[in-house]
Amino acid sequence: MMRAVATFFGVGLLRPAPGTWGSAAAVALGLGIDRFAGFPGLAVATCVALGAGFAACKAVCGPGEDPSEVVIDEVAGQWIALLFPSFALWWRDFDGWMPYPGWVAAFVFFRLFDIWKPGPVGWADRRGDWAGVMWDDVIAGVMAGVCVMIAAGVAHGLLMG
């Protein structure tokens, strides 16, 4: 069961670039969760993914391992990035599908930070243990979410204002 969770039920077995497939699947599912359960539902799903991800990584990742098929970390990190625009829309009583600039930016920024591994993302990745497998994506998700909000502020404040 833990291998199924770690691979996000087989998504991590897709090639090439299983991390990107994991992020793309997370965006698609996250958009559905956000649409039908709103920010609270996405927040709960993110917490479940985090708990399941830490447990799965502990079970399937050996010392110094970050197997490419393990993508539950990408799912959790991508959902963290999506929480930022989801919360902003929920706060404003928006009822509908998350507009495309928000989820596209969350995807692009998350993948950028997950691949590039700047600063604290790289530190977490260099831990070399199962927790680091999750933490680098958690931090990348937070950084991506902050960048989404900055980009939205620029777009709505400067470009549209």
DSSP file with accessible surface (Angstrom, degrees, kcal/mol):
  #  RESIDUE AA STRUCTURE BP1 BP2  ACC     N-H-->O    O-->H-N    N-H-->O    O-->H-N    TCO  KAPPA ALPHA  PHI   PSI    X-CA   Y-CA   Z-CA
    1    1 A M     >        0   0  166      0, 0.0     4,-2.2     0, 0.0     5,-0.2   0.000 360.0 360.0 360.0 -39.1    0.0    0.0    0.0
    2    2 A M  H  >  +     0   0   78      1,-0.2     4,-2.9     2,-0.2     5,-0.2   0.865 360.0  53.7 -66.2 -33.1    2.8    2.4    0.8
    3    3 A R  H  > S+     0   0  120      2,-0.2     4,-2.2     1,-0.2     7,-0.3   0.913 108.0  51.1 -66.6 -38.3    4.4    1.9   -2.6
    4    4 A A  H  4>S+     0   0   35      2,-0.2     5,-4.1     1,-0.2     6,-0.4   0.926 113.2  44.7 -63.8 -43.3    1.0    2.8   -4.2
    5    5 A V  H ><5S+     0   0   17     -4,-2.2     3,-1.7     3,-0.2    -2,-0.2   0.938 111.5  53.2 -64.3 -45.5    0.8    6.0   -2.1
    6    6 A A  H 3<5S+     0   0    0     -4,-2.9    65,-2.4     1,-0.3    66,-1.8   0.872 114.1  41.5 -60.0 -37.2    4.4    6.9   -2.8
    7    7 A T  T 3<>S-     0   0    7     -4,-2.2     5,-2.7    63,-0.3     4,-0.5   0.336 115.7-115.6 -91.0   8.6    3.9    6.6   -6.6
    8    8 A F  T X 5S-     0   0   29     -3,-1.7     3,-1.2     1,-0.2    -3,-0.2   0.944  77.4 -48.6  49.8  53.4    0.5    8.4   -6.3
    9    9 A F  T 3 <S-     0   0  136     -5,-4.1    -1,-0.2     1,-0.3    -4,-0.1   0.843 116.8 -40.7  58.7  41.3   -1.2    5.2   -7.4
   10   10 A G  T > 5S+     0   0   26     -6,-0.4     3,-1.8    -7,-0.3     4,-0.3   0.216 108.3 112.7  99.1 -12.3    1.0    4.7  -10.4
   11   11 A V  G X 5S+     0   0   30     -3,-1.2     3,-1.9    -4,-0.5    -3,-0.2   0.892  74.8  61.3 -59.7 -36.4    1.4    8.2  -11.7
   12   12 A G  G 3 <S+     0   0    0     -5,-2.7    -1,-0.3     1,-0.3    -4,-0.1   0.601  92.8  66.1 -67.8  -9.5    5.1    8.1  -10.7
   13   13 A L  G <  S+     0   0  110     -3,-1.8    -1,-0.3    -6,-0.3    -2,-0.2   0.548  77.8 106.1 -87.1  -8.7    5.6    5.2  -13.1
   14   14 A L    <   -     0   0   80     -3,-1.9     7,-0.2    -4,-0.3     8,-0.1  -0.461  69.3-111.7 -70.9 143.7    4.9    7.4  -16.1
   15   15 A R  S    S+     0   0  127     -2,-0.1     2,-0.1     2,-0.1    -2,-0.1  -0.946  76.1  31.5-130.8 153.6    8.0    8.4  -18.2
   16   16 A P  S    S+     0   0  106      0, 0.0     5,-0.2     0, 0.0    -2,-0.0   0.673 126.7   2.4 -79.8 176.6    9.7   10.6  -19.0
   17   17 A A    >>  -     0   0   53     -2,-0.1     4,-2.0     3,-0.1     3,-0.7   0.951  64.1-174.1  55.7  63.9    9.8   13.1  -16.1
   18   18 A P  H 3> S+     0   0   14      0, 0.0     4,-2.7     0, 0.0     5,-0.2   0.840  81.6  59.1 -58.8 -30.9    7.7   11.4  -13.4
   19   19 A G  H 3> S+     0   0   11      2,-0.2     4,-2.3     1,-0.2     5,-0.1   0.895 106.4  47.3 -64.2 -38.5    7.9   14.4  -11.1
   20   20 A T  H <> S+     0   0   50     -3,-0.7     4,-2.7     2,-0.2    -1,-0.2   0.903 111.6  50.5 -69.4 -40.3    6.3   16.6  -13.8
   21   21 A W  H  X S+     0   0  120     -4,-2.0     4,-2.7     2,-0.2    -2,-0.2   0.911 110.5  50.5 -61.2 -41.7    3.6   13.9  -14.3
   22   22 A G  H  X S+     0   0    0     -4,-2.7     4,-2.2     1,-0.2    -2,-0.2   0.917 112.1  46.6 -62.4 -42.2    3.0   13.8  -10.6
   23   23 A S  H  X S+     0   0    0     -4,-2.3     4,-2.4     2,-0.2    -2,-0.2   0.906 112.3  50.2 -66.0 -41.3    2.7   17.6  -10.5
   24   24 A A  H  X S+     0   0   39     -4,-2.7     4,-2.5     2,-0.2    -2,-0.2   0.925 111.5  47.7 -64.5 -42.8    0.4   17.7  -13.5
   25   25 A A  H  X S+     0   0   28     -4,-2.7     4,-2.7     1,-0.2     5,-0.3   0.903 111.0  52.7 -63.4 -38.5   -1.9   15.0  -11.9
   26   26 A A  H  X S+     0   0    0     -4,-2.2     4,-3.1    -5,-0.2    -2,-0.2   0.898 108.8  49.4 -64.1 -41.1   -1.8   17.0   -8.6
   27   27 A V  H  X S+     0   0    7     -4,-2.4     4,-2.8     2,-0.2     5,-0.2   0.952 112.2  47.9 -62.9 -47.6   -2.9   20.1  -10.4
   28   28 A A  H  X S+     0   0   67     -4,-2.5     4,-1.6     1,-0.2    -2,-0.2   0.949 118.6  39.3 -59.7 -48.8   -5.8   18.3  -12.2
   29   29 A L  H  X S+     0   0   83     -4,-2.7     4,-2.7     1,-0.2    -1,-0.2   0.908 114.8  54.0 -68.7 -39.8   -7.0   16.6   -9.0
   30   30 A G  H  X S+     0   0    0     -4,-3.1     4,-2.9    -5,-0.3    -2,-0.2   0.880 105.7  53.0 -62.1 -38.6   -6.4   19.8   -7.0
   31   31 A L  H  X S+     0   0   23     -4,-2.8     4,-2.5     2,-0.2    67,-0.2   0.908 110.5  48.0 -63.3 -40.8   -8.5   21.9   -9.3
   32   32 A G  H  X S+     0   0   20     -4,-1.6     4,-2.2    -5,-0.2     5,-0.3   0.922 112.4  47.9 -65.1 -43.4  -11.4   19.4   -9.0
   33   33 A I  H  X>S+     0   0   38     -4,-2.7     4,-3.0     1,-0.2     5,-0.6   0.941 113.6  48.1 -61.3 -46.0  -11.1   19.4   -5.2
   34   34 A D  H  X5S+     0   0   14     -4,-2.9     4,-1.4     3,-0.2    -2,-0.2   0.910 111.9  50.0 -61.5 -41.7  -10.9   23.2   -5.1
   35   35 A R  H  <5S+     0   0   70     -4,-2.5    -1,-0.2    -5,-0.2    -2,-0.2   0.907 123.5  27.8 -64.8 -41.8  -14.0   23.5   -7.4
   36   36 A F  H  <5S+     0   0  156     -4,-2.2    -2,-0.2    -5,-0.2    -1,-0.2   0.699 137.0  24.0-100.5 -17.7  -16.2   21.1   -5.5
   37   37 A A  H  X5S-     0   0   55     -4,-3.0     4,-1.6    -5,-0.3    -3,-0.2   0.397  95.2-147.0-124.9  -3.1  -14.9   21.4   -1.9
   38   38 A G  H  X< -     0   0   21     -4,-1.4     4,-2.2    -5,-0.6     5,-0.2  -0.026  51.4 -38.1  68.2-171.3  -13.3   24.9   -2.0
   39   39 A F  H  > S+     0   0   42     47,-0.3     4,-2.9     1,-0.2     5,-0.2   0.902 137.3  56.0 -56.3 -43.6  -10.2   26.0   -0.1
   40   40 A P  H  > S+     0   0   61      0, 0.0     4,-2.3     0, 0.0    -1,-0.2   0.920 109.2  47.2 -59.0 -39.9  -11.2   24.0    3.0
   41   41 A G  H  X S+     0   0   18     -4,-1.6     4,-2.7     2,-0.2    -2,-0.2   0.908 112.9  47.8 -66.2 -41.4  -11.4   20.8    1.0
   42   42 A L  H  X S+     0   0    0     -4,-2.2     4,-2.5     2,-0.2    -1,-0.2   0.890 110.4  53.0 -67.0 -36.4   -8.0   21.5   -0.7
   43   43 A A  H  X S+     0   0   26     -4,-2.9     4,-2.2    -5,-0.2    -2,-0.2   0.927 111.2  45.8 -64.0 -42.9   -6.5   22.3    2.7
   44   44 A V  H  X S+     0   0   96     -4,-2.3     4,-2.5    -5,-0.2    -2,-0.2   0.937 112.8  50.1 -64.7 -45.8   -7.7   19.0    4.1
   45   45 A A  H  X S+     0   0   18     -4,-2.7     4,-2.7     1,-0.2    -2,-0.2   0.896 109.7  51.9 -60.0 -38.8   -6.5   17.0    1.1
   46   46 A T  H  X S+     0   0    4     -4,-2.5     4,-2.6     2,-0.2    -1,-0.2   0.919 109.0  49.5 -64.4 -42.8   -3.1   18.7    1.4
   47   47 A C  H  X S+     0   0   87     -4,-2.2     4,-2.6     2,-0.2    -2,-0.2   0.909 111.7  49.1 -62.9 -40.0   -2.8   17.7    5.0
   48   48 A V  H  X S+     0   0   94     -4,-2.5     4,-3.0     1,-0.2     5,-0.3   0.930 111.3  49.5 -63.6 -44.3   -3.7   14.1    4.1
   49   49 A A  H  X S+     0   0    7     -4,-2.7     4,-2.6     1,-0.2    -2,-0.2   0.891 111.1  50.3 -63.0 -39.0   -1.2   14.1    1.3
   50   50 A L  H  X S+     0   0   41     -4,-2.6     4,-2.7     2,-0.2     5,-0.2   0.954 113.9  43.3 -63.8 -49.7    1.5   15.5    3.6
   51   51 A G  H  X S+     0   0   46     -4,-2.6     4,-2.1     1,-0.2    -2,-0.2   0.939 118.3  44.3 -61.2 -47.4    0.8   12.8    6.3
   52   52 A A  H  X S+     0   0   34     -4,-3.0     4,-2.9    -5,-0.2     5,-0.2   0.883 113.1  53.6 -65.1 -36.7    0.6   10.0    3.7
   53   53 A G  H  X S+     0   0    0     -4,-2.6     4,-2.9    -5,-0.3     5,-0.3   0.929 108.7  46.3 -65.7 -46.6    3.7   11.3    2.0
   54   54 A F  H  X S+     0   0   49     -4,-2.7     4,-2.2     1,-0.2    -1,-0.2   0.931 116.0  46.8 -61.6 -42.7    5.9   11.4    5.0
   55   55 A A  H  X S+     0   0   46     -4,-2.1     4,-1.8    -5,-0.2    -2,-0.2   0.929 114.5  46.4 -64.6 -44.2    4.7    7.9    6.0
   56   56 A A  H  X S+     0   0    0     -4,-2.9     4,-2.4     2,-0.2     5,-0.3   0.914 112.3  49.5 -66.6 -42.9    5.2    6.5    2.5
   57   57 A C  H  X S+     0   0    0     -4,-2.9     4,-2.3     1,-0.2    -1,-0.2   0.906 109.9  51.5 -64.3 -38.7    8.6    8.1    2.0
   58   58 A K  H  < S+     0   0  136     -4,-2.2    -1,-0.2    -5,-0.3    -2,-0.2   0.895 114.4  44.9 -62.4 -36.9    9.7    6.7    5.4
   59   59 A A  H  < S+     0   0   66     -4,-1.8    -2,-0.2    -5,-0.2    -1,-0.2   0.840 125.6  26.2 -77.3 -34.4    8.5    3.2    4.3
   60   60 A V  H  < S+     0   0   24     -4,-2.4     2,-0.6    -5,-0.1    -2,-0.2   0.636 101.0  81.8-111.0 -13.9    9.9    3.1    0.8
   61   61 A C     <  -     0   0   11     -4,-2.3    69,-0.2    -5,-0.3     3,-0.1  -0.834  60.7-156.8-100.2 121.7   13.0    5.4    0.7
   62   62 A G    >   -     0   0   20     -2,-0.6     3,-2.4     1,-0.2    -2,-0.1  -0.293  47.0 -57.8 -82.0 175.3   16.3    4.0    1.9
   63   63 A P  T 3  S+     0   0  133      0, 0.0    66,-0.2     0, 0.0    -1,-0.2  -0.299 127.2   4.2 -56.8 128.0   19.1    6.2    3.2
   64   64 A G  T 3  S+     0   0   60     64,-2.4     2,-0.4     1,-0.2    65,-0.2   0.514 103.4 129.3  75.8   5.9   20.2    8.6    0.5
   65   65 A E    <   +     0   0  100     -3,-2.4    -1,-0.2    63,-0.2    68,-0.1  -0.762  27.9 165.9 -99.3 139.2   17.4    7.5   -1.9
   66   66 A D        -     0   0   71     -2,-0.4    -5,-0.1    -3,-0.1    -1,-0.0  -0.616  28.8-155.3-140.8  75.1   15.0    9.7   -3.7
   67   67 A P    >   -     0   0   24      0, 0.0     3,-1.5     0, 0.0    -2,-0.0  -0.247  16.4-131.5 -58.6 138.4   13.5    7.3   -6.3
   68   68 A S  T 3  S+     0   0   68      1,-0.3     0, 0.0     3,-0.0     0, 0.0   0.794 104.6  61.4 -63.2 -27.0   12.1    9.0   -9.3
   69   69 A E  T 3  S+     0   0   47    -56,-0.1     2,-0.9     2,-0.0    -1,-0.3   0.675  80.2  94.4 -75.7 -13.8    8.9    7.0   -9.1
   70   70 A V    <   +     0   0    3     -3,-1.5   -63,-0.3     1,-0.2     4,-0.1  -0.687  42.3 151.0 -78.7 108.7    8.1    8.5   -5.7
   71   71 A V     >  +     0   0    0    -65,-2.4     4,-2.1    -2,-0.9     3,-0.3   0.351  38.7  99.3-123.9   4.5    5.9   11.5   -6.5
   72   72 A I  H  > S+     0   0    6    -66,-1.8     4,-2.5     1,-0.2     5,-0.2   0.849  84.0  58.9 -61.5 -28.2    3.7   11.9   -3.5
   73   73 A D  H  > S+     0   0    1    -67,-0.2     4,-2.5     1,-0.2    -1,-0.2   0.905 104.7  48.5 -66.4 -38.6    6.1   14.6   -2.5
   74   74 A E  H  > S+     0   0   19     -3,-0.3     4,-2.9     2,-0.2     5,-0.2   0.894 109.9  52.5 -66.1 -39.1    5.3   16.5   -5.7
   75   75 A V  H  X S+     0   0    0     -4,-2.1     4,-2.4     2,-0.2     5,-0.2   0.962 112.5  44.0 -61.2 -50.0    1.6   16.1   -5.1
   76   76 A A  H  X S+     0   0    0     -4,-2.5     4,-2.1     1,-0.2    -2,-0.2   0.939 116.6  46.4 -62.1 -45.9    1.8   17.5   -1.6
   77   77 A G  H  X S+     0   0    0     -4,-2.5     4,-2.2     1,-0.2    -1,-0.2   0.907 112.1  50.4 -64.7 -40.3    4.1   20.4   -2.7
   78   78 A Q  H  X S+     0   0    0     -4,-2.9     4,-2.1     1,-0.2    -1,-0.2   0.906 110.0  50.2 -65.6 -40.2    1.9   21.2   -5.7
   79   79 A W  H  X S+     0   0   13     -4,-2.4     4,-1.5    -5,-0.2    -1,-0.2   0.871 106.9  55.0 -66.9 -34.7   -1.2   21.3   -3.6
   80   80 A I  H  X S+     0   0   14     -4,-2.1     4,-0.7    -5,-0.2     3,-0.4   0.947 108.6  48.6 -60.2 -45.6    0.6   23.7   -1.1
   81   81 A A  H >< S+     0   0    0     -4,-2.2     3,-0.7     1,-0.2    -2,-0.2   0.895 110.8  50.9 -60.9 -39.1    1.3   26.0   -4.1
   82   82 A L  H 3X S+     0   0    0     -4,-2.1     4,-2.2     1,-0.2    -1,-0.2   0.750  95.3  72.4 -70.6 -24.0   -2.4   25.8   -5.2
   83   83 A L  H 3X S+     0   0   32     -4,-1.5     4,-2.9    -3,-0.4    -1,-0.2   0.846  89.7  61.2 -59.6 -32.5   -3.5   26.6   -1.6
   84   84 A F  H <X S+     0   0   62     -4,-0.7     4,-2.0    -3,-0.7    -1,-0.2   0.971 111.4  33.5 -64.8 -55.9   -2.4   30.2   -2.1
   85   85 A P  H  > S+     0   0   10      0, 0.0     4,-2.5     0, 0.0     5,-0.2   0.883 117.4  57.9 -68.1 -30.9   -4.7   31.2   -5.0
   86   86 A S  H  X S+     0   0    0     -4,-2.2     4,-2.6     1,-0.2   -47,-0.3   0.935 108.0  45.8 -61.1 -45.6   -7.4   28.9   -3.6
   87   87 A F  H  X S+     0   0   84     -4,-2.9     4,-3.0     2,-0.2     5,-0.2   0.925 111.4  52.1 -63.4 -44.5   -7.4   30.8   -0.4
   88   88 A A  H  X S+     0   0   31     -4,-2.0     4,-1.2    -5,-0.2    -2,-0.2   0.913 113.9  43.3 -59.9 -42.3   -7.5   34.2   -2.1
   89   89 A L  H  <>S+     0   0   37     -4,-2.5     5,-2.8     2,-0.2    -1,-0.2   0.901 114.2  49.9 -69.7 -41.6  -10.4   33.1   -4.3
   90   90 A W  H ><5S+     0   0  113     -4,-2.6     3,-1.9    -5,-0.2    -2,-0.2   0.919 107.4  55.0 -62.6 -41.9  -12.3   31.5   -1.3
   91   91 A W  H 3<5S+     0   0  182     -4,-3.0    -1,-0.2     1,-0.3    -2,-0.2   0.830 108.8  48.4 -60.7 -32.6  -11.7   34.7    0.8
   92   92 A R  T 3<5S-     0   0  203     -4,-1.2    -1,-0.3    -5,-0.2    -2,-0.2   0.232 117.5-113.9 -93.5  13.1  -13.4   36.7   -2.0
   93   93 A D  T < 5 +     0   0  146     -3,-1.9     2,-0.3     1,-0.2    -3,-0.2   0.795  53.3 170.8  59.3  32.7  -16.3   34.3   -2.2
   94   94 A F      < -     0   0   96     -5,-2.8     2,-0.5    -6,-0.1    -1,-0.2  -0.575  15.1-166.7 -73.4 131.4  -15.4   33.2   -5.7
   95   95 A D        +     0   0  135     -2,-0.3     2,-0.3     2,-0.1   -60,-0.1  -0.900  48.2  55.7-124.1 100.8  -17.5   30.2   -6.8
   96   96 A G  S    S-     0   0   18     -2,-0.5     2,-0.2   -62,-0.1    -2,-0.0  -0.974  93.8 -35.5 167.7-173.6  -16.2   28.5   -9.9
   97   97 A W  S    S-     0   0  142     -2,-0.3     3,-0.1     1,-0.1   -65,-0.1  -0.505  72.1 -96.9 -70.3 141.6  -13.1   26.8  -11.4
   98   98 A M        -     0   0    6    -67,-0.2    -1,-0.1    -2,-0.2     5,-0.1  -0.408  49.9-106.6 -57.5 125.3   -9.8   28.4  -10.4
   99   99 A P    >>  -     0   0   59      0, 0.0     4,-1.2     0, 0.0     3,-1.0  -0.259  29.3-113.8 -57.9 146.3   -8.9   30.8  -13.2
  100  100 A Y  H 3> S+     0   0  168      1,-0.2     4,-2.4     2,-0.2     5,-0.4   0.767 107.7  63.0 -59.6 -33.6   -6.0   29.5  -15.3
  101  101 A P  H 3> S+     0   0   73      0, 0.0     4,-2.4     0, 0.0    -1,-0.2   0.929 104.5  50.2 -61.3 -35.1   -3.4   32.1  -14.5
  102  102 A G  H <> S+     0   0   17     -3,-1.0     4,-2.2     2,-0.2    -2,-0.2   0.948 115.7  38.0 -66.2 -50.0   -3.4   31.0  -10.9
  103  103 A W  H  X S+     0   0   82     -4,-1.2     4,-2.2     2,-0.2    -1,-0.2   0.865 116.6  52.2 -74.7 -30.9   -3.0   27.3  -11.4
  104  104 A V  H  X S+     0   0   59     -4,-2.4     4,-2.9    -5,-0.2     5,-0.2   0.943 111.7  46.7 -66.8 -44.7   -0.6   27.6  -14.3
  105  105 A A  H  X S+     0   0   23     -4,-2.4     4,-3.0    -5,-0.4     5,-0.4   0.910 110.9  52.4 -62.7 -41.4    1.6   29.9  -12.3
  106  106 A A  H  X S+     0   0    0     -4,-2.2     4,-2.1    -5,-0.2    -1,-0.2   0.918 112.5  45.8 -60.4 -42.5    1.5   27.5   -9.3
  107  107 A F  H  X S+     0   0   52     -4,-2.2     4,-2.6     2,-0.2     5,-0.2   0.954 115.9  44.5 -64.9 -49.9    2.5   24.6  -11.6
  108  108 A V  H  X S+     0   0   82     -4,-2.9     4,-2.6     1,-0.2    -2,-0.2   0.941 116.2  45.1 -64.5 -47.8    5.3   26.6  -13.3
  109  109 A F  H  X S+     0   0   54     -4,-3.0     4,-2.6    -5,-0.2     5,-0.3   0.917 113.9  50.2 -64.1 -41.1    6.8   28.1  -10.1
  110  110 A F  H  X S+     0   0    0     -4,-2.1     4,-2.7    -5,-0.4     5,-0.2   0.953 112.7  45.3 -62.8 -47.2    6.6   24.8   -8.3
  111  111 A R  H  X S+     0   0   29     -4,-2.6     4,-2.3    -5,-0.2     5,-0.3   0.914 111.9  53.9 -63.0 -39.7    8.3   22.9  -11.0
  112  112 A L  H  X S+     0   0   82     -4,-2.6     4,-3.0    -5,-0.2     5,-0.4   0.959 114.3  39.6 -57.2 -51.6   11.0   25.6  -11.3
  113  113 A F  H  X S+     0   0   16     -4,-2.6     4,-1.9     1,-0.2    -1,-0.2   0.855 114.4  53.8 -70.8 -32.9   11.8   25.5   -7.6
  114  114 A D  H  < S+     0   0    6     -4,-2.7    -1,-0.2    -5,-0.3    -2,-0.2   0.874 118.6  34.7 -69.2 -35.0   11.6   21.7   -7.4
  115  115 A I  H  < S+     0   0  118     -4,-2.3    -2,-0.2    -5,-0.2    -3,-0.2   0.914 123.8  41.7 -84.0 -45.2   14.1   21.3  -10.3
  116  116 A W  H  < S-     0   0  160     -4,-3.0    -3,-0.2    -5,-0.3    -2,-0.2   0.854  86.9-158.7 -71.4 -38.3   16.3   24.3   -9.5
  117  117 A K     <  -     0   0   52     -4,-1.9     5,-0.3    -5,-0.4    -3,-0.1   0.934  14.4-169.6  56.9  56.8   16.4   23.7   -5.8
  118  118 A P    >>  -     0   0   21      0, 0.0     3,-2.1     0, 0.0     4,-0.6  -0.415  45.9 -39.3 -73.2 150.4   17.3   27.2   -4.6
  119  119 A G  H 3> S+     0   0   54      1,-0.3     4,-2.1     2,-0.2     3,-0.3   0.007 133.9  15.1  43.2-116.6   18.3   27.9   -1.0
  120  120 A P  H 3> S+     0   0   67      0, 0.0     4,-2.3     0, 0.0    -1,-0.3   0.771 124.1  60.1 -65.3 -24.3   16.2   26.1    1.5
  121  121 A V  H <> S+     0   0    0     -3,-2.1     4,-2.3     2,-0.2    -2,-0.2   0.950 108.7  44.2 -66.2 -45.4   14.8   23.7   -1.1
  122  122 A G  H  X S+     0   0    2     -4,-0.6     4,-2.3    -3,-0.3    -1,-0.2   0.883 110.4  55.5 -64.8 -38.9   18.4   22.5   -1.8
  123  123 A W  H  < S+     0   0  145     -4,-2.1     4,-0.4     2,-0.2    -1,-0.2   0.944 110.2  45.2 -58.8 -47.7   19.2   22.3    1.9
  124  124 A A  H >< S+     0   0    0     -4,-2.3     3,-1.3     1,-0.2     4,-0.3   0.914 112.1  52.1 -63.7 -40.6   16.2   20.0    2.4
  125  125 A D  H >< S+     0   0   55     -4,-2.3     3,-1.0     1,-0.3    -1,-0.2   0.871 104.6  56.7 -63.6 -36.3   17.1   17.9   -0.6
  126  126 A R  T 3< S+     0   0  178     -4,-2.3    -1,-0.3     1,-0.2    -2,-0.2   0.533  79.5  91.0 -77.1  -3.6   20.7   17.5    0.6
  127  127 A R  T <  S-     0   0  108     -3,-1.3    -1,-0.2    -4,-0.4    -2,-0.2   0.851  81.4-149.1 -56.9 -36.5   19.5   15.9    3.9
  128  128 A G    <   +     0   0   36     -3,-1.0   -64,-2.4    -4,-0.3     2,-0.3   0.751  56.3 100.3  74.8  24.0   19.7   12.6    2.2
  129  129 A D  S  > S-     0   0   47    -66,-0.2     4,-1.3   -65,-0.2    -1,-0.3  -0.812  88.7 -94.8-133.2 175.9   16.9   11.0    4.1
  130  130 A W  H  > S+     0   0   83     -2,-0.3     4,-1.0     1,-0.2     3,-0.2   0.850 122.1  54.7 -61.3 -33.9   13.2   10.1    3.6
  131  131 A A  H  > S+     0   0    8      1,-0.2     4,-3.1     2,-0.2     3,-0.4   0.890 102.9  56.1 -69.0 -36.7   12.1   13.3    5.3
  132  132 A G  H  > S+     0   0    2      1,-0.2     4,-2.0     2,-0.2     5,-0.3   0.833  97.5  63.8 -63.1 -30.7   14.2   15.4    3.0
  133  133 A V  H  X S+     0   0    5     -4,-1.3     4,-0.5     1,-0.2    -1,-0.2   0.909 114.4  32.5 -58.3 -41.4   12.4   13.8    0.1
  134  134 A M  H >X S+     0   0    1     -4,-1.0     4,-2.1    -3,-0.4     3,-0.5   0.906 114.1  58.4 -81.0 -44.5    9.2   15.5    1.4
  135  135 A W  H 3X S+     0   0  108     -4,-3.1     4,-2.6     1,-0.2     5,-0.3   0.846  98.8  57.3 -62.5 -35.6   10.6   18.7    2.8
  136  136 A D  H 3X S+     0   0    1     -4,-2.0     4,-2.3     1,-0.2    -1,-0.2   0.920 111.8  43.5 -63.7 -34.8   12.2   20.0   -0.4
  137  137 A D  H <X S+     0   0    1     -4,-0.5     4,-2.4    -3,-0.5    -1,-0.2   0.848 110.7  54.6 -78.8 -31.7    8.8   19.8   -2.1
  138  138 A V  H  X S+     0   0   18     -4,-2.1     4,-2.1     2,-0.2    -2,-0.2   0.953 113.4  42.5 -61.3 -48.1    7.0   21.3    0.9
  139  139 A I  H  X S+     0   0   35     -4,-2.6     4,-2.8     1,-0.2     5,-0.2   0.919 113.1  52.2 -66.9 -41.5    9.4   24.3    0.8
  140  140 A A  H  X S+     0   0    0     -4,-2.3     4,-2.6    -5,-0.3    -1,-0.2   0.893 108.9  52.5 -60.9 -37.3    9.2   24.5   -3.0
  141  141 A G  H  X S+     0   0    0     -4,-2.4     4,-2.6     2,-0.2    -2,-0.2   0.912 110.0  46.8 -64.7 -43.0    5.4   24.6   -2.7
  142  142 A V  H  X S+     0   0   67     -4,-2.1     4,-2.4     2,-0.2    -2,-0.2   0.941 113.7  48.0 -64.6 -45.4    5.5   27.5   -0.2
  143  143 A M  H  X S+     0   0   53     -4,-2.8     4,-2.2     1,-0.2    -2,-0.2   0.916 112.8  49.1 -62.3 -41.0    7.9   29.4   -2.3
  144  144 A A  H  X S+     0   0    0     -4,-2.6     4,-2.5    -5,-0.2    -1,-0.2   0.920 109.8  51.6 -64.3 -43.4    5.8   28.8   -5.4
  145  145 A G  H  X S+     0   0    0     -4,-2.6     4,-2.0     2,-0.2    -2,-0.2   0.911 109.6  49.4 -60.6 -42.3    2.7   29.9   -3.6
  146  146 A V  H  X S+     0   0   67     -4,-2.4     4,-2.3     1,-0.2    -1,-0.2   0.931 111.4  49.8 -62.6 -42.6    4.3   33.1   -2.5
  147  147 A C  H  X S+     0   0   33     -4,-2.2     4,-2.9     1,-0.2    -2,-0.2   0.874 107.0  55.1 -65.5 -36.3    5.5   33.8   -6.1
  148  148 A V  H  X S+     0   0    5     -4,-2.5     4,-2.6     2,-0.2    -1,-0.2   0.930 109.7  46.7 -60.3 -43.7    2.0   33.1   -7.4
  149  149 A M  H  X S+     0   0   68     -4,-2.0     4,-2.4     2,-0.2    -2,-0.2   0.888 112.2  49.6 -69.0 -37.1    0.6   35.8   -5.0
  150  150 A I  H  X S+     0   0  104     -4,-2.3     4,-2.5     2,-0.2    -2,-0.2   0.941 112.3  48.3 -64.1 -45.4    3.3   38.3   -6.0
  151  151 A A  H  X S+     0   0   40     -4,-2.9     4,-3.0     1,-0.2    -2,-0.2   0.900 111.6  49.9 -61.8 -40.5    2.6   37.6   -9.7
  152  152 A A  H  X S+     0   0   34     -4,-2.6     4,-3.1     2,-0.2     5,-0.4   0.910 109.9  51.1 -64.9 -40.8   -1.1   38.1   -9.1
  153  153 A G  H  X S+     0   0   45     -4,-2.4     4,-2.5     2,-0.2     5,-0.5   0.911 112.7  45.6 -62.5 -41.9   -0.5   41.3   -7.2
  154  154 A V  H  X>S+     0   0   66     -4,-2.5     4,-2.2     3,-0.2     5,-1.8   0.946 116.0  46.1 -64.8 -47.3    1.7   42.6  -10.1
  155  155 A A  I  <>S+     0   0   29     -4,-3.0     5,-1.3     3,-0.2    -2,-0.2   0.926 122.6  34.3 -64.0 -44.0   -0.9   41.5  -12.7
  156  156 A H  I  <5S+     0   0  125     -4,-3.1    -1,-0.2    -5,-0.2    -2,-0.2   0.830 126.1  39.2 -83.1 -30.4   -3.9   42.9  -10.9
  157  157 A G  I  <5S+     0   0   47     -4,-2.5    -3,-0.2    -5,-0.4    -2,-0.2   0.902 131.1  17.9 -86.7 -42.9   -2.3   45.9   -9.4
  158  158 A L  I  <5S+     0   0  136     -4,-2.2    -3,-0.2    -5,-0.5    -2,-0.1   0.883 130.0  38.4 -97.7 -45.9    0.0   47.2  -12.1
  159  159 A L  I   <S+     0   0  140     -5,-1.8    -3,-0.2     1,-0.2    -4,-0.1   0.835 130.7  26.2 -79.3 -34.2   -1.1   45.6  -15.4
  160  160 A M      <       0   0  137     -5,-1.3    -1,-0.2    -6,-0.3    -4,-0.1   0.464 360.0 360.0-105.2  -8.6   -4.9   45.8  -14.8
  161  161 A G              0   0   92     -6,-0.2    -3,-0.2    -4,-0.0    -4,-0.1   0.699 360.0 360.0 -85.1 360.0   -5.0   48.7  -12.4
